Amino acid sequence: EKGIKALNLVTAWASEQQLILGQNSVGDKSNEIRAIPALLELLDVTGAIITIEAMGTQTEIAGKIQEKKAD
């Protein structure tokens, strides 16, 4: 139908276990760059290796990953 917007989500995925660890919606007036740090706040990623697809260079997100003691 017209006027219905798609639901945009960022997802934390454990590839080896094939398990979704968490999801965060991307607000109407926002983007993934803002949703990723909020999702990282919810997860214990200590010692994990984190990859982000198609996000370009994002020093804020890289800083959040390091703050959470992950790589």
PDB file of N, CA, C and O in Angstrom, chain B, residues numbered from 101:
ATOM      1  N   GLU B 101       0.824  -1.175   0.000  1.00  0.00           N
ATOM      2  CA  GLU B 101       0.000   0.000   0.000  1.00  0.00           C
ATOM      3  C   GLU B 101       0.868   1.238   0.000  1.00  0.00           C
ATOM      4  O   GLU B 101       1.999   1.215   0.486  1.00  0.00           O
ATOM      5  N   LYS B 102       0.351   2.292  -0.533  1.00  0.00           N
ATOM      6  CA  LYS B 102       1.058   3.564  -0.500  1.00  0.00           C
ATOM      7  C   LYS B 102       1.082   4.109   0.921  1.00  0.00           C
ATOM      8  O   LYS B 102       0.147   3.908   1.696  1.00  0.00           O
ATOM      9  N   GLY B 103       2.150   4.789   1.242  1.00  0.00           N
ATOM     10  CA  GLY B 103       2.255   5.412   2.541  1.00  0.00           C
ATOM     11  C   GLY B 103       2.813   4.536   3.640  1.00  0.00           C
ATOM     12  O   GLY B 103       3.103   5.032   4.728  1.00  0.00           O
ATOM     13  N   ILE B 104       2.973   3.255   3.392  1.00  0.00           N
ATOM     14  CA  ILE B 104       3.546   2.362   4.399  1.00  0.00           C
ATOM     15  C   ILE B 104       5.053   2.317   4.183  1.00  0.00           C
ATOM     16  O   ILE B 104       5.527   1.969   3.102  1.00  0.00           O
ATOM     17  N   LYS B 105       5.791   2.670   5.216  1.00  0.00           N
ATOM     18  CA  LYS B 105       7.250   2.689   5.126  1.00  0.00           C
ATOM     19  C   LYS B 105       7.832   1.340   5.541  1.00  0.00           C
ATOM     20  O   LYS B 105       7.251   0.606   6.341  1.00  0.00           O
ATOM     21  N   ALA B 106       8.979   1.044   4.982  1.00  0.00           N
ATOM     22  CA  ALA B 106       9.683  -0.195   5.340  1.00  0.00           C
ATOM     23  C   ALA B 106      10.258  -0.071   6.747  1.00  0.00           C
ATOM     24  O   ALA B 106      10.608   1.021   7.193  1.00  0.00           O
ATOM     25  N   LEU B 107      10.351  -1.192   7.430  1.00  0.00           N
ATOM     26  CA  LEU B 107      10.993  -1.254   8.739  1.00  0.00           C
ATOM     27  C   LEU B 107      12.480  -1.468   8.513  1.00  0.00           C
ATOM     28  O   LEU B 107      12.885  -2.495   7.967  1.00  0.00           O
ATOM     29  N   ASN B 108      13.292  -0.512   8.926  1.00  0.00           N
ATOM     30  CA  ASN B 108      14.740  -0.620   8.782  1.00  0.00           C
ATOM     31  C   ASN B 108      15.346  -0.998  10.119  1.00  0.00           C
ATOM     32  O   ASN B 108      15.081  -0.357  11.137  1.00  0.00           O
ATOM     33  N   LEU B 109      16.161  -2.043  10.110  1.00  0.00           N
ATOM     34  CA  LEU B 109      16.783  -2.550  11.331  1.00  0.00           C
ATOM     35  C   LEU B 109      18.282  -2.708  11.150  1.00  0.00           C
ATOM     36  O   LEU B 109      18.762  -2.957  10.044  1.00  0.00           O
ATOM     37  N   VAL B 110      19.015  -2.561  12.240  1.00  0.00           N
ATOM     38  CA  VAL B 110      20.397  -3.036  12.289  1.00  0.00           C
ATOM     39  C   VAL B 110      20.373  -4.273  13.172  1.00  0.00           C
ATOM     40  O   VAL B 110      19.651  -4.318  14.168  1.00  0.00           O
ATOM     41  N   THR B 111      21.157  -5.268  12.808  1.00  0.00           N
ATOM     42  CA  THR B 111      21.129  -6.557  13.498  1.00  0.00           C
ATOM     43  C   THR B 111      22.529  -6.962  13.914  1.00  0.00           C
ATOM     44  O   THR B 111      23.470  -6.866  13.126  1.00  0.00           O
ATOM     45  N   ALA B 112      22.666  -7.412  15.146  1.00  0.00           N
ATOM     46  CA  ALA B 112      23.912  -8.022  15.616  1.00  0.00           C
ATOM     47  C   ALA B 112      23.751  -9.528  15.432  1.00  0.00           C
ATOM     48  O   ALA B 112      22.822 -10.133  15.966  1.00  0.00           O
ATOM     49  N   TRP B 113      24.665 -10.120  14.674  1.00  0.00           N
ATOM     50  CA  TRP B 113      24.555 -11.518  14.252  1.00  0.00           C
ATOM     51  C   TRP B 113      25.818 -12.263  14.649  1.00  0.00           C
ATOM     52  O   TRP B 113      26.920 -11.806  14.346  1.00  0.00           O
ATOM     53  N   ALA B 114      25.682 -13.394  15.317  1.00  0.00           N
ATOM     54  CA  ALA B 114      26.818 -14.266  15.633  1.00  0.00           C
ATOM     55  C   ALA B 114      26.912 -15.285  14.505  1.00  0.00           C
ATOM     56  O   ALA B 114      26.148 -16.250  14.466  1.00  0.00           O
ATOM     57  N   SER B 115      27.836 -15.072  13.603  1.00  0.00           N
ATOM     58  CA  SER B 115      27.884 -15.882  12.380  1.00  0.00           C
ATOM     59  C   SER B 115      28.160 -17.358  12.653  1.00  0.00           C
ATOM     60  O   SER B 115      27.533 -18.223  12.042  1.00  0.00           O
ATOM     61  N   GLU B 116      29.080 -17.654  13.551  1.00  0.00           N
ATOM     62  CA  GLU B 116      29.426 -19.050  13.809  1.00  0.00           C
ATOM     63  C   GLU B 116      28.246 -19.834  14.396  1.00  0.00           C
ATOM     64  O   GLU B 116      28.044 -21.004  14.074  1.00  0.00           O
ATOM     65  N   GLN B 117      27.478 -19.173  15.258  1.00  0.00           N
ATOM     66  CA  GLN B 117      26.333 -19.827  15.886  1.00  0.00           C
ATOM     67  C   GLN B 117      25.041 -19.634  15.082  1.00  0.00           C
ATOM     68  O   GLN B 117      24.015 -20.237  15.398  1.00  0.00           O
ATOM     69  N   GLN B 118      25.093 -18.803  14.056  1.00  0.00           N
ATOM     70  CA  GLN B 118      23.925 -18.456  13.245  1.00  0.00           C
ATOM     71  C   GLN B 118      22.779 -17.989  14.133  1.00  0.00           C
ATOM     72  O   GLN B 118      21.672 -18.526  14.089  1.00  0.00           O
ATOM     73  N   LEU B 119      23.079 -16.969  14.943  1.00  0.00           N
ATOM     74  CA  LEU B 119      22.152 -16.501  15.962  1.00  0.00           C
ATOM     75  C   LEU B 119      22.089 -14.976  15.952  1.00  0.00           C
ATOM     76  O   LEU B 119      23.125 -14.312  15.931  1.00  0.00           O
ATOM     77  N   ILE B 120      20.893 -14.425  15.969  1.00  0.00           N
ATOM     78  CA  ILE B 120      20.726 -12.977  16.111  1.00  0.00           C
ATOM     79  C   ILE B 120      20.876 -12.632  17.591  1.00  0.00           C
ATOM     80  O   ILE B 120      20.171 -13.177  18.441  1.00  0.00           O
ATOM     81  N   LEU B 121      21.801 -11.723  17.887  1.00  0.00           N
ATOM     82  CA  LEU B 121      22.049 -11.317  19.265  1.00  0.00           C
ATOM     83  C   LEU B 121      21.192 -10.136  19.678  1.00  0.00           C
ATOM     84  O   LEU B 121      20.892  -9.965  20.859  1.00  0.00           O
ATOM     85  N   GLY B 122      20.800  -9.325  18.719  1.00  0.00           N
ATOM     86  CA  GLY B 122      19.978  -8.161  19.022  1.00  0.00           C
ATOM     87  C   GLY B 122      19.666  -7.387  17.761  1.00  0.00           C
ATOM     88  O   GLY B 122      20.345  -7.534  16.744  1.00  0.00           O
ATOM     89  N   GLN B 123      18.636  -6.564  17.831  1.00  0.00           N
ATOM     90  CA  GLN B 123      18.253  -5.704  16.721  1.00  0.00           C
ATOM     91  C   GLN B 123      17.848  -4.350  17.269  1.00  0.00           C
ATOM     92  O   GLN B 123      17.372  -4.236  18.398  1.00  0.00           O
ATOM     93  N   ASN B 124      18.043  -3.330  16.455  1.00  0.00           N
ATOM     94  CA  ASN B 124      17.638  -1.984  16.812  1.00  0.00           C
ATOM     95  C   ASN B 124      17.017  -1.352  15.576  1.00  0.00           C
ATOM     96  O   ASN B 124      17.579  -1.434  14.484  1.00  0.00           O
ATOM     97  N   SER B 125      15.872  -0.727  15.743  1.00  0.00           N
ATOM     98  CA  SER B 125      15.231  -0.088  14.596  1.00  0.00           C
ATOM     99  C   SER B 125      15.911   1.236  14.291  1.00  0.00           C
ATOM    100  O   SER B 125      16.448   1.905  15.174  1.00  0.00           O
ATOM    101  N   VAL B 126      15.871   1.588  13.027  1.00  0.00           N
ATOM    102  CA  VAL B 126      16.410   2.854  12.556  1.00  0.00           C
ATOM    103  C   VAL B 126      15.228   3.801  12.440  1.00  0.00           C
ATOM    104  O   VAL B 126      14.288   3.535  11.690  1.00  0.00           O
ATOM    105  N   GLY B 127      15.267   4.893  13.168  1.00  0.00           N
ATOM    106  CA  GLY B 127      14.154   5.836  13.179  1.00  0.00           C
ATOM    107  C   GLY B 127      13.932   6.500  11.831  1.00  0.00           C
ATOM    108  O   GLY B 127      14.817   6.506  10.975  1.00  0.00           O
ATOM    109  N   ASP B 128      12.748   7.056  11.653  1.00  0.00           N
ATOM    110  CA  ASP B 128      12.387   7.722  10.402  1.00  0.00           C
ATOM    111  C   ASP B 128      13.352   8.845  10.034  1.00  0.00           C
ATOM    112  O   ASP B 128      13.676   9.023   8.860  1.00  0.00           O
ATOM    113  N   LYS B 129      13.800   9.583  11.000  1.00  0.00           N
ATOM    114  CA  LYS B 129      14.675  10.728  10.746  1.00  0.00           C
ATOM    115  C   LYS B 129      16.111  10.408  11.127  1.00  0.00           C
ATOM    116  O   LYS B 129      16.868  11.303  11.503  1.00  0.00           O
ATOM    117  N   SER B 130      16.490   9.145  11.033  1.00  0.00           N
ATOM    118  CA  SER B 130      17.817   8.710  11.450  1.00  0.00           C
ATOM    119  C   SER B 130      18.419   7.814  10.376  1.00  0.00           C
ATOM    120  O   SER B 130      17.907   7.725   9.260  1.00  0.00           O
ATOM    121  N   ASN B 131      19.520   7.149  10.738  1.00  0.00           N
ATOM    122  CA  ASN B 131      20.165   6.196   9.835  1.00  0.00           C
ATOM    123  C   ASN B 131      20.920   5.158  10.656  1.00  0.00           C
ATOM    124  O   ASN B 131      20.961   5.227  11.885  1.00  0.00           O
ATOM    125  N   GLU B 132      21.513   4.198   9.958  1.00  0.00           N
ATOM    126  CA  GLU B 132      22.215   3.099  10.619  1.00  0.00           C
ATOM    127  C   GLU B 132      23.383   3.586  11.458  1.00  0.00           C
ATOM    128  O   GLU B 132      23.717   2.968  12.469  1.00  0.00           O
ATOM    129  N   ILE B 133      24.005   4.676  11.057  1.00  0.00           N
ATOM    130  CA  ILE B 133      25.169   5.181  11.778  1.00  0.00           C
ATOM    131  C   ILE B 133      24.786   5.543  13.209  1.00  0.00           C
ATOM    132  O   ILE B 133      25.614   5.415  14.111  1.00  0.00           O
ATOM    133  N   ARG B 134      23.577   5.983  13.434  1.00  0.00           N
ATOM    134  CA  ARG B 134      23.110   6.307  14.779  1.00  0.00           C
ATOM    135  C   ARG B 134      22.570   5.073  15.506  1.00  0.00           C
ATOM    136  O   ARG B 134      22.645   5.003  16.733  1.00  0.00           O
ATOM    137  N   ALA B 135      22.040   4.122  14.786  1.00  0.00           N
ATOM    138  CA  ALA B 135      21.433   2.937  15.404  1.00  0.00           C
ATOM    139  C   ALA B 135      22.480   1.932  15.884  1.00  0.00           C
ATOM    140  O   ALA B 135      22.242   1.226  16.864  1.00  0.00           O
ATOM    141  N   ILE B 136      23.631   1.854  15.217  1.00  0.00           N
ATOM    142  CA  ILE B 136      24.651   0.869  15.586  1.00  0.00           C
ATOM    143  C   ILE B 136      25.208   1.118  16.990  1.00  0.00           C
ATOM    144  O   ILE B 136      25.255   0.176  17.781  1.00  0.00           O
ATOM    145  N   PRO B 137      25.633   2.340  17.343  1.00  0.00           N
ATOM    146  CA  PRO B 137      26.132   2.541  18.710  1.00  0.00           C
ATOM    147  C   PRO B 137      25.085   2.214  19.778  1.00  0.00           C
ATOM    148  O   PRO B 137      25.431   1.690  20.837  1.00  0.00           O
ATOM    149  N   ALA B 138      23.823   2.514  19.514  1.00  0.00           N
ATOM    150  CA  ALA B 138      22.760   2.193  20.471  1.00  0.00           C
ATOM    151  C   ALA B 138      22.642   0.678  20.646  1.00  0.00           C
ATOM    152  O   ALA B 138      22.428   0.202  21.761  1.00  0.00           O
ATOM    153  N   LEU B 139      22.777  -0.076  19.567  1.00  0.00           N
ATOM    154  CA  LEU B 139      22.727  -1.537  19.655  1.00  0.00           C
ATOM    155  C   LEU B 139      23.942  -2.067  20.399  1.00  0.00           C
ATOM    156  O   LEU B 139      23.817  -2.990  21.205  1.00  0.00           O
ATOM    157  N   LEU B 140      25.111  -1.502  20.145  1.00  0.00           N
ATOM    158  CA  LEU B 140      26.322  -1.938  20.843  1.00  0.00           C
ATOM    159  C   LEU B 140      26.200  -1.735  22.352  1.00  0.00           C
ATOM    160  O   LEU B 140      26.737  -2.526  23.127  1.00  0.00           O
ATOM    161  N   GLU B 141      25.496  -0.679  22.775  1.00  0.00           N
ATOM    162  CA  GLU B 141      25.301  -0.428  24.209  1.00  0.00           C
ATOM    163  C   GLU B 141      24.565  -1.576  24.891  1.00  0.00           C
ATOM    164  O   GLU B 141      24.753  -1.807  26.085  1.00  0.00           O
ATOM    165  N   LEU B 142      23.737  -2.291  24.152  1.00  0.00           N
ATOM    166  CA  LEU B 142      22.920  -3.360  24.727  1.00  0.00           C
ATOM    167  C   LEU B 142      23.656  -4.694  24.844  1.00  0.00           C
ATOM    168  O   LEU B 142      23.194  -5.599  25.538  1.00  0.00           O
ATOM    169  N   LEU B 143      24.791  -4.817  24.171  1.00  0.00           N
ATOM    170  CA  LEU B 143      25.470  -6.113  24.061  1.00  0.00           C
ATOM    171  C   LEU B 143      26.795  -6.139  24.799  1.00  0.00           C
ATOM    172  O   LEU B 143      27.490  -5.126  24.877  1.00  0.00           O
ATOM    173  N   ASP B 144      27.143  -7.295  25.340  1.00  0.00           N
ATOM    174  CA  ASP B 144      28.486  -7.520  25.881  1.00  0.00           C
ATOM    175  C   ASP B 144      29.306  -8.116  24.742  1.00  0.00           C
ATOM    176  O   ASP B 144      29.177  -9.298  24.425  1.00  0.00           O
ATOM    177  N   VAL B 145      30.140  -7.299  24.137  1.00  0.00           N
ATOM    178  CA  VAL B 145      30.938  -7.754  22.999  1.00  0.00           C
ATOM    179  C   VAL B 145      32.418  -7.877  23.361  1.00  0.00           C
ATOM    180  O   VAL B 145      33.274  -7.916  22.476  1.00  0.00           O
ATOM    181  N   THR B 146      32.717  -7.938  24.652  1.00  0.00           N
ATOM    182  CA  THR B 146      34.091  -8.038  25.117  1.00  0.00           C
ATOM    183  C   THR B 146      34.807  -9.186  24.416  1.00  0.00           C
ATOM    184  O   THR B 146      34.345 -10.326  24.448  1.00  0.00           O
ATOM    185  N   GLY B 147      35.935  -8.881  23.785  1.00  0.00           N
ATOM    186  CA  GLY B 147      36.750  -9.888  23.116  1.00  0.00           C
ATOM    187  C   GLY B 147      36.230 -10.323  21.753  1.00  0.00           C
ATOM    188  O   GLY B 147      36.848 -11.165  21.101  1.00  0.00           O
ATOM    189  N   ALA B 148      35.126  -9.775  21.317  1.00  0.00           N
ATOM    190  CA  ALA B 148      34.546 -10.168  20.017  1.00  0.00           C
ATOM    191  C   ALA B 148      35.213  -9.421  18.880  1.00  0.00           C
ATOM    192  O   ALA B 148      35.790  -8.352  19.077  1.00  0.00           O
ATOM    193  N   ILE B 149      35.129  -9.986  17.703  1.00  0.00           N
ATOM    194  CA  ILE B 149      35.527  -9.297  16.472  1.00  0.00           C
ATOM    195  C   ILE B 149      34.246  -8.863  15.795  1.00  0.00           C
ATOM    196  O   ILE B 149      33.368  -9.681  15.523  1.00  0.00           O
ATOM    197  N   ILE B 150      34.142  -7.566  15.523  1.00  0.00           N
ATOM    198  CA  ILE B 150      32.928  -6.995  14.965  1.00  0.00           C
ATOM    199  C   ILE B 150      33.207  -6.502  13.554  1.00  0.00           C
ATOM    200  O   ILE B 150      34.201  -5.819  13.307  1.00  0.00           O
ATOM    201  N   THR B 151      32.329  -6.852  12.642  1.00  0.00           N
ATOM    202  CA  THR B 151      32.431  -6.338  11.276  1.00  0.00           C
ATOM    203  C   THR B 151      31.158  -5.567  10.966  1.00  0.00           C
ATOM    204  O   THR B 151      30.073  -5.905  11.437  1.00  0.00           O
ATOM    205  N   ILE B 152      31.316  -4.530  10.167  1.00  0.00           N
ATOM    206  CA  ILE B 152      30.178  -3.723   9.752  1.00  0.00           C
ATOM    207  C   ILE B 152      30.221  -3.647   8.234  1.00  0.00           C
ATOM    208  O   ILE B 152      31.249  -3.306   7.649  1.00  0.00           O
ATOM    209  N   GLU B 153      29.119  -3.959   7.612  1.00  0.00           N
ATOM    210  CA  GLU B 153      29.061  -4.011   6.169  1.00  0.00           C
ATOM    211  C   GLU B 153      28.569  -2.687   5.590  1.00  0.00           C
ATOM    212  O   GLU B 153      27.573  -2.131   6.052  1.00  0.00           O
ATOM    213  N   ALA B 154      29.263  -2.195   4.590  1.00  0.00           N
ATOM    214  CA  ALA B 154      28.845  -1.047   3.774  1.00  0.00           C
ATOM    215  C   ALA B 154      28.576   0.217   4.575  1.00  0.00           C
ATOM    216  O   ALA B 154      27.652   0.963   4.251  1.00  0.00           O
ATOM    217  N   MET B 155      29.356   0.471   5.605  1.00  0.00           N
ATOM    218  CA  MET B 155      29.142   1.668   6.398  1.00  0.00           C
ATOM    219  C   MET B 155      30.213   2.735   6.163  1.00  0.00           C
ATOM    220  O   MET B 155      30.110   3.834   6.708  1.00  0.00           O
ATOM    221  N   GLY B 156      31.225   2.435   5.372  1.00  0.00           N
ATOM    222  CA  GLY B 156      32.278   3.420   5.149  1.00  0.00           C
ATOM    223  C   GLY B 156      33.119   3.597   6.405  1.00  0.00           C
ATOM    224  O   GLY B 156      33.092   2.745   7.293  1.00  0.00           O
ATOM    225  N   THR B 157      33.853   4.674   6.485  1.00  0.00           N
ATOM    226  CA  THR B 157      34.697   4.955   7.634  1.00  0.00           C
ATOM    227  C   THR B 157      33.881   5.680   8.688  1.00  0.00           C
ATOM    228  O   THR B 157      33.418   6.799   8.466  1.00  0.00           O
ATOM    229  N   GLN B 158      33.712   5.055   9.810  1.00  0.00           N
ATOM    230  CA  GLN B 158      32.916   5.640  10.895  1.00  0.00           C
ATOM    231  C   GLN B 158      33.715   5.582  12.190  1.00  0.00           C
ATOM    232  O   GLN B 158      33.696   4.571  12.893  1.00  0.00           O
ATOM    233  N   THR B 159      34.412   6.661  12.501  1.00  0.00           N
ATOM    234  CA  THR B 159      35.256   6.663  13.697  1.00  0.00           C
ATOM    235  C   THR B 159      34.437   6.582  14.975  1.00  0.00           C
ATOM    236  O   THR B 159      34.917   6.027  15.964  1.00  0.00           O
ATOM    237  N   GLU B 160      33.209   7.118  14.993  1.00  0.00           N
ATOM    238  CA  GLU B 160      32.374   7.038  16.190  1.00  0.00           C
ATOM    239  C   GLU B 160      32.026   5.591  16.507  1.00  0.00           C
ATOM    240  O   GLU B 160      32.079   5.178  17.666  1.00  0.00           O
ATOM    241  N   ILE B 161      31.675   4.825  15.492  1.00  0.00           N
ATOM    242  CA  ILE B 161      31.323   3.418  15.698  1.00  0.00           C
ATOM    243  C   ILE B 161      32.565   2.631  16.097  1.00  0.00           C
ATOM    244  O   ILE B 161      32.500   1.787  16.990  1.00  0.00           O
ATOM    245  N   ALA B 162      33.691   2.896  15.447  1.00  0.00           N
ATOM    246  CA  ALA B 162      34.935   2.206  15.804  1.00  0.00           C
ATOM    247  C   ALA B 162      35.307   2.512  17.256  1.00  0.00           C
ATOM    248  O   ALA B 162      35.752   1.622  17.980  1.00  0.00           O
ATOM    249  N   GLY B 163      35.131   3.743  17.680  1.00  0.00           N
ATOM    250  CA  GLY B 163      35.405   4.117  19.066  1.00  0.00           C
ATOM    251  C   GLY B 163      34.500   3.377  20.039  1.00  0.00           C
ATOM    252  O   GLY B 163      34.952   2.942  21.098  1.00  0.00           O
ATOM    253  N   LYS B 164      33.226   3.231  19.690  1.00  0.00           N
ATOM    254  CA  LYS B 164      32.276   2.515  20.549  1.00  0.00           C
ATOM    255  C   LYS B 164      32.671   1.040  20.673  1.00  0.00           C
ATOM    256  O   LYS B 164      32.578   0.458  21.754  1.00  0.00           O
ATOM    257  N   ILE B 165      33.112   0.439  19.564  1.00  0.00           N
ATOM    258  CA  ILE B 165      33.549  -0.959  19.576  1.00  0.00           C
ATOM    259  C   ILE B 165      34.750  -1.120  20.498  1.00  0.00           C
ATOM    260  O   ILE B 165      34.799  -2.063  21.288  1.00  0.00           O
ATOM    261  N   GLN B 166      35.713  -0.215  20.408  1.00  0.00           N
ATOM    262  CA  GLN B 166      36.887  -0.284  21.269  1.00  0.00           C
ATOM    263  C   GLN B 166      36.518  -0.034  22.727  1.00  0.00           C
ATOM    264  O   GLN B 166      37.061  -0.676  23.626  1.00  0.00           O
ATOM    265  N   GLU B 167      35.599   0.896  22.961  1.00  0.00           N
ATOM    266  CA  GLU B 167      35.124   1.173  24.319  1.00  0.00           C
ATOM    267  C   GLU B 167      34.505  -0.074  24.954  1.00  0.00           C
ATOM    268  O   GLU B 167      34.622  -0.288  26.161  1.00  0.00           O
ATOM    269  N   LYS B 168      33.852  -0.885  24.139  1.00  0.00           N
ATOM    270  CA  LYS B 168      33.210  -2.105  24.612  1.00  0.00           C
ATOM    271  C   LYS B 168      34.197  -3.282  24.658  1.00  0.00           C
ATOM    272  O   LYS B 168      33.793  -4.428  24.854  1.00  0.00           O
ATOM    273  N   LYS B 169      35.501  -2.987  24.475  1.00  0.00           N
ATOM    274  CA  LYS B 169      36.601  -3.960  24.547  1.00  0.00           C
ATOM    275  C   LYS B 169      36.480  -5.071  23.510  1.00  0.00           C
ATOM    276  O   LYS B 169      36.720  -6.244  23.796  1.00  0.00           O
ATOM    277  N   ALA B 170      36.101  -4.669  22.297  1.00  0.00           N
ATOM    278  CA  ALA B 170      36.022  -5.602  21.167  1.00  0.00           C
ATOM    279  C   ALA B 170      36.893  -5.054  20.042  1.00  0.00           C
ATOM    280  O   ALA B 170      37.384  -3.927  20.115  1.00  0.00           O
ATOM    281  N   ASP B 171      37.075  -5.856  19.010  1.00  0.00           N
ATOM    282  CA  ASP B 171      37.856  -5.446  17.839  1.00  0.00           C
ATOM    283  C   ASP B 171      36.991  -5.415  16.609  1.00  0.00           C
ATOM    284  O   ASP B 171      37.474  -5.092  15.523  1.00  0.00           O
TER     285      ASP B 171
END
